[in-house]
Amino acid sequence: MEYLIVIAVLIISIQIYFAIAKKYRIIDKPNERSSHRRITLRGGGIIFPFAFLIFMGKEILFNHYPLYLEPEPTPNFWLFGLGLLIICTISFIDDIVDLSSRIRLVFHFIAVTLLMYFLNAFQLFPVWVIPVCYILIVGILNAYNFMDGINGISGLYSMVLLGSLWFVNEYLVEFVTSDFIVYPILAAGVFLYFNFRKRAKCFLGDIGSMGIAFWILGLLGLLIIKTGELKYLLFLTVYGIDVIATIVERLKMKENILKPHRRHLYQMYANEHQIDHRLISFAYAFLQVIICIFVIKQEQLGYLIFPVVAIPALVLYIILKFRAKDLETM
């Protein structure tokens, strides 16, 4: 019953946002790098900070979570929530008016710092690891944003990651209260109802892609610290391969990697070859499901699991990329 109430509240919340977005023209207009052809509401990902507020309301009312920020209990959800609010707010502003990359980076740095405090990283990690964490987290946040370009892709992909994290938390090792994973799953499901369509009613927007990526990174961080196993970073394999390979390709072609483009694998199949967005999104999610199952079950390989997973994924990517280019020349 609790989750049905949460779903109902999220549906009402996003409908209220749709009305506001229509009134103030918070929309996504097609451009030369878009994979859509119709004006669509932007910022549907606002449902994720809504989900966090509902989660905290439940924690305060029923689990007596403290109303103010203090060192205990651990993890401190207020620290996480403040970081989520900062990154979602600056991303929402960027959805409405284009902000400079320097302004965005400043707020990303603040949000990531709060996330690091939430994970207790400054106390647990040696000094030299901290800058690596900043670079990795900011890089993953922006990679998630780059990959959100067609109907359903980030919604389905996030459902796979959150579902995998929920399974690990429930059946292997408990690293956080279950609802901290369930609530974003419910939010992703509600969002997909409006987005996973031939003609989407809304897009995530930067607020959604950055918000859900921030939440997933918080969960991954808690899991990795709890288990000491870096293998769970492979939950991000499919997005990671596409982003890194595309950056390498653009550098090789001497392109400005900060400028808009349509070189991601999903863009080539969606734009040049007119493959249904939903089919491409499902393929990305399904491949990540297979990888997540393998990562969860495999306990013998140690660090060898990284090349065992990454190399076949990269080979598959290269084959599909060359196939896409061959089709263009036919």
N, C-alpha and C positions, 0 to 999 in steps of 0.2 A: 504493500500500500504506500509506503514511504516513497518508493521510486516512482510510482505512478503520479503522486502529488508533485514530485520534483519535475517530471516530464511535463505535466500540465502547466506548472509555473514557468518553465522554460519556453513552452510554446506561446503562452500569453506574453511573456517578455519580448520574444523576438517579433511577435506580431505588432506590439507597441513600437518597437524599433523600426519596423518596416514603414509604419505610418509616419514616423518622424523623418526617416530617410527619404520617403517620397516627397514630403513637404519641403525639405531643405535640399533636395536634389543631390543626395549623397549616392552618386551613381558611378558606374564604371563604363566609360565610353570606349568602344572598340578603337584600336590604333594599329599601327603597322606590325606590332609584335604580339597582338592579342590573338587568342585562339577562339574568340567568340565574335559574333557579328551583330548582336543586339545590345542595346543599352540595358544594363542590369543593375539592381541595387547592390551597393558595396557595403561591407562592414558587418555581414551576418555573423562573423566570428565574435562579435560582442557577446554572444551567448556564453563564451567561456569565462570571462570575468563575472558574468551573471551567475554561472554555475558555482564559481568559487564563493561568491557572497552567500548563496544558498547553503553551501557546505559549511561555511563558518557560522551562519545563523543556527544551523542544526547543532553544531558542536557546542556553541555557547548555551543554547536552550536546554539541550538534552544530555550533553556530556560535561557540562560545567567548565568548558574551556575558559581560561582567564580572559577578561575583557581588555587587558592592557598588555603591552609588550614586556616580557620579562625573560630571564635566561632559561627558565623551565616553564612548561614541559618541553621536551625535545621529541620531534622537531617542532620549531616555533613557526606555526602557520602564519602568524602575523608578518614575519619577515618575508616569507614567500609571497604572501598576498600583496605586500607593499611593492615588491619587485614586479609582480604580475601587473599591478595597477599602473606602475610607471611605464613598463614596456608597452602595455596595451594603450595607454593614453597617448604616448608619443606616436605610436603606430596609427592610431585613429586620426590624429591630427594630420599625419602624413597621407592618410587616405583622402583627406579633404583638400589639403593644400600641400604642394610639394615642398618638403623640407630639405635642407642641405644635408649631405651625408655626415658632415661634422657634427651637426646638432643631434642627429639620430645616434651617432656613435657615443656622444657624451651620455645620453640617457640610457643607452644600452649598457654602457660601462657601470652606471649606477645600479641598474637593475641586476646585472650579473654579480656585482659586489654583494647585494642583498641575498641573491641566490647562494653565493658562496658561504655567507654567514649562516643561512638556513641549513646548509649541508655540513656546517662546522669545519669547512675545508681549511680555514686559516690555522686552526689548531691541529688538524690531523695530517696535513701535507707538509713536506719540506718546502722551504722558500722557493727553490728553483721550479717546483711543480706549479706554483700559483700562476705565473704568466702563461704557462702552457694551457692551464685550465681556462683562463680568460680568452685566449685565442681560439681554443677549441669550441667553447660555448658560443661566443659571438659568431664564429664561422658556421656552426650548426644552425643557429637561429636564422641567419641570413640565407643559408642553403635551403631551409624549409620554406622560406619566403619565395626564393627563386622557383621552387618546384610547384608552387600553387598556381597553376596556369590553366587547368581544364576542369570541367565539372566533375566533382567527386574525388579527385585524386588525393588531396590532403585529408579530406574527411575520412575516406576509406583507409588510407595509410595510417592515420592516427588511431583509428579503431583497432587496427591490427596490433600496433605497438602497445596501446593501452590494454587490449585484451591479453596480450602476452605477459605484460607486467602484472595484470590481475591474477593470471594463472600462477605465476611464480610466487606472488604474495600469498595466495590461498593454499597452494599445495607443496611448495618447496621451502621457502623461507619468508617469514613475515617481516617486512621492512617498513611498513607504514600502515595506518588504519585503512581498511578496505575502501571506505567511502571516498577517500582522497583519490582513488583510481576510478571508482564507479561513477562519480559525478561528472568528470569530463567525458566518460564513455556515453553517458546519457545526453550530454550536451552535443557531442559529435553526432549521435543518432538523430537528434532533433534537427540539427543543421543539415544533415544529409537528406532529410525528408524534403527540404526546400532546395537543395543544391544538386542532388544526384538524379538529374532529369535531363532529357534532351534539351529542354530550354529551362535553365536554372532560374529560380526566382531571386536568388541572391548569391553573392560570392563571399568568401571568407574576408577578403581585404587583408591589409597588413596586420590589422588588429587581431584577426583570427589566426593567421599563419604564425605570427610571432607569439601570440598568447598560448596557443596549444603546444608550440615547440618549447616554450619556456616551462610549461607544466610537465611535459614529457621529460625534459632534461632534469627537472627537479626530481622526478621519480627515478630516472636512471641513475642519477647521482646517489640517491638514498640506497638503491639496490647495490650499486658497485661498492659503496663504502661498507655496507652491511656484510657483503659476501667476500669482498676483496678480489672479485673476478671482473676483469676488464672485458671479458668476452661479450658482455651484454651490450657493449657499444655496437656490436654487429646487428642489433635490432634496427640500426639505421643504415644497413648496407645498401639497399636499393637506391634510396635517395643519395647516399654518399657517393656511390659509383657514378651516377648520372651527373651530379654536380662537379665532382673532381675531374672526371674525364672531359666534360664540356669546357671547363676552365683551361685544362691543358691544351685542348684542341684550339681554343680561341687564342691562347698565347702563341701557339705554333703558327697560327695564321696572322699574328701580330695585330690582333684586334684589341680594343680597349675593353677589358673584362667588366668594367663598371657601367658600360653602355648597354641599353636594351638589345635583345637578340632573340632569335628563334632557333637556336641550335641544340636545345635539349632534345633528347630522344623522343619524349612524349610529344613535344611540339612538332617535330618533323612528321610523325605519324598522324597527328591530329590536324595539322594545317595543310601540309603538302599532299598527304594521301587521304585526307578526309575520313579517317577511321573514327568511329563513334567514340566520343570522349569517355563514355561510361565503360566501354570495353577496355580502353587503354588504362583507365584508373583501376579497374578490376584486375588487370594483368599485373600492374605494379604491386597492388595489395596482395595478390595471391602469391607472387614470388617471395614477398617479404614474409608471408605466413610460413612458407616452406623453410626459409632461413631461420626464422624464430624457433620453429619446432626443432630443427637440427641443433641450434645453439642451446636450447633448454635441455635437450636429451643428452648432448655430448659432454662427457665429464673426463675423458681420458687424454684429449689432445693437448691440453694446456694452451700455450700461446700459438701452437701450430694451427689452431682453429682459425686464426685470422687469414693466413694464405689459403687454407682449405676452403673457406667460404668466399673470400674476396676474388681469388683468381678465376674460378668458374663464372662468378657473377660478371667480372670484367670481360671475360671472353664472350659471354652471351651478349653483353652490351655492344661490344665491337662488331659482332656478327650482325646484330639487328641494325646497328648504325650504318654499316656498309650496305646492308640490304635496302635500307631506306634511301640511301644515296643512289644505289643502282636503279631503284624504281623511278627516281626523279629523272634519270637520263633516258629512260625507255620511252 
